[in-house]
Amino acid sequence: MKLKLVGLNSCIISNHDDHKEKGIDREMIIGQSQIPKYEENIVCVSLCHHPVEFWKFVDVIQDRIDKRIDVQLYGHKHEQAVSKTQERLVINAGATQPTRGKDWRPRYNWVSFECFLKDNDRHIRVKTFPRVLSDDRDRFTPDKDNCDIGKNYFIYELNIDKKRKKNLYDYEQCSCLPKESRIKEINLEEMTKKIGYDFLDLSDVQRLEIMSELQLIHNEYKGKSASQILDFVMADVKKKGYLDKFYKLIKKKQI
């Protein structure tokens, strides 16, 4: 089997406004186009900055992520947390720096992969060595709270063949768009915000096709961030009265 590392960009719309509202983190967008396709002979490992609890539409795409990505590595929170199921291993990693709160301690993980046969099925064994800065701040030592009993590491095993047979032919599509019957129930501001997220859910090519068709591409977009461009596009759409047409084109691309 081959080991494949996949980067997921959760920072497309991340900026200084992420924590604008006290105690509320702005929801990040991943987008269906970033989720890797099924590959039978591949062990898939993802790296992403924001953990899934910070994602918009997580209730829709979490299951698909778990089916297709075997080991998921996240950061952002600077707090070590490990989650295991029969479908995937998730490591929300601690951080070596910078300081985050009084209880924060520098950490890192060393992860190794092994492939083996068991009862004619291919398995992977993920061996993770979690390390934490010692109390005297002299060196990194095994983080016993995250290790198997009596070990300086923890083991996760996954039957890849069993998982692939179960999920390989699951080609269902999901739509994050509001149902037609609900459009009139949502006020204009909320609807515009939701459609903006749905627009970001498309691939780069699909977004450019829509912007080109509605003549929404302008020179002043050059050098701007994705969140800034989105604000410009949505303002342009509303100004031209294209909101309904814009929504229908997004829905068409989703299908």
N, C-alpha and C positions, 0 to 999 in steps of 0.2 A: 504494500500500500504506500501511497505518497502522502506526505504531510503538507497541507496547504494553509498558508496564513492569509487571512482576509481582513483588510482594514475597513471598518465602518465609520463614516464621518458623521458624528452626532453634533458637530459644532457649526453646521451650515448657517444657522440663524443665531448662533450664540454671540452675545456682545455685552456691553456694560449694563444693559437693561435686564439681564437675566435675573437679578435679585432686586429689581426695582421696588416690588411690593414686599414689605417686611414679612418674613416667614413663608413666602411663596416663591418657589422656583419656576421660572418659565419652562414650559414643556418643549423639549427638543424634537427635531424631526429626523427620522432615519430614511424613510422612503422605501417602497417596495423594490425599487430598482437596485438597491444595495444588498438585498438578501441574496446570497449565492444560490445557484441552481443545484439540484441533486447530482452528485457524482459518486458512482458506486465504489470506486477503488481509491477514494480520497478520504483522509481524516482531516476534517475542517476545523481550524482554530481561528477565532475572530479576536481582534483587538479594537476596542472602542473606548473613547474617553468617558462618556456619560453612561452609567448603569441604566437598565431598562426602566426603573421606576421614574426616571426623568423624561421618558419618551412620550410623545403624543401617539395615540392609536396603539399603545402597548397591548391592550386587551385583544386587538385584532392580529397583531403580528408576532406576539410572544411565542405562540404555539409553532408558527412556521419557523421562527428563528431556532427554537429548540430541536425541531425535526432535522434541520439542515446543518446546524453548526454544533459540533460535538463538544468542543471546549471553548468557553467564552471568557475573555479576560477584560475587565473593566477597571476604571480608575475614578477620578474626580472627588470622591468622598474622603479619600485618605484614611479609610478605615478597612481593616482586613475582615473579610467575610467569605465563607465558602458554602456553596450550595450544590448538592448532588442529587440527581434523579437517575432513572433508568435510561433517560434520553440524552443527558448532558451534564457536564461539570461547569460550574460558574465560579470564578474567582474574582471577587471585588477586592482589588489589591490595596494594601496600605501604601504609603509613599515614604521615600527616604527624606524628602523635604518638599515644600516648606512646612513650618509649624502650623497646625490647625487645632487650636484649643489646648487646654491644660493637660488633658489626658492623652494627647497625641504622642506616639513613639515612632521613630523611623523604622520602616520595614521594607523587605523585598522578598520575592519568591524566585526560586530556581526550579524550573519545570523540565522534566525529561519524558520522552515518549518511547514506548516499546510495543511492538506488534507480535502477537503469538497466536497459535492455533489451539483451540480447545473444543473437543467434540466436533471437529471438522468445520467449526465456525471461526472466523477471524475476530480477534479481540484486540483492544488497545489497553495498555496499562500506563496510566499517567502518574508519575511519581513527582510529588511537589515538596520542595524543601522550603518551608516558610521561615524567614529569619527576622529577628527583631533586635534593636539596639539594647545592649545590656544596661542594667541599672547604673553602673559606674560609667556608662557611655564610652567604654574602652573598645568594644568590638560587637559584632553581630553574632547572636547565638540562636539556637533552635527555638522557635516559638511553640512551646509545648502545648499551649491552648489550642493550636491548630494542627497538631501532629497526632498520628495514631498512637495508641497507648504503648509506651516503652520505646518509641521510635523518634527519630529526629526528622521525620517526613510523614506525609500521608499518601495513601494509594487510592486511586480511582480506576476501576476497570469497566469497560464498555464492550458489549458484544456488537461489533459493527455490522456484521452480516444480518443479525436478527433485526437491528434497527433499520437497515436499508430495505430489507424485505417488507417490513411493516409500512415504511413511508415512501419508498422510491416512486411509486406511481400515483402519489397524491399531487395532482396538478390543479387542485381547486384554486380559484382566484377569489380574492376578497376585495370589496370596495369600501373605502372609508368615507365615501361621499354621503351626504344626507339624502334620504329618500325623497322622491318628488313630492309626496304628500306632506312632507314636513317643511318644505321650502317656505311656505307662506307663514308658518308658525314661528320661524326664526326671525328676529329683528335684523335690519340691514347691517348693523355693525357686527353682530355675531355671525351672520351669514358670510360677510366679507372676510372675516377672520378665519372661518372654517375653510372657505374656498381657497384662501391663501395657503393654508397648510396642505390642502389637497393638491394644489399646484406644485408645491415642493416635493410631494410624494412621487411625482413623475420623474422620469429620467431627464438628463440634460438635453438630449436630442428632442424629446417630446415637448419640453418646455419651450425650446427655441422654435419648434414648428408652430406652436400656438401663438407665440409672440410675433412671429413673422406673419402669420395669417391675419392677425388683428392689427398689424403695424404698431406693435408695442415696443419695438427695439429702437433705442435712441443713443446717440453718441455719448451723452452724459453718464450712461451706465458704466462706461469704461473706468476700471480701477475701483469701482464700488464693491462693497461686500454683498453677499447674497441677501442678507436681511434688508440692506438699503435698497437693493434692486427690487426686492419684493414689495417694499413700501411704495416705490415709484410706479411699479406695474399695477398694483391694486388701485392706487389713486388715479392712474390713467384710465383703467377699466371703468371705474365709477364715473369719471368725468365724461367719458365717451358714451356712457349708457350701455356698456358691453357686458355687464355682470352676468346676465342670463346666458348670453352667447358664450362667454368665457367658461362658465360652469358646464355648459353642454359639451364644449370641446374637451374639457378635462375628463368628463365622464366617458366620452368616446374613446379617449386615449387609455383610460383605465380598463375598459372592456377589451 
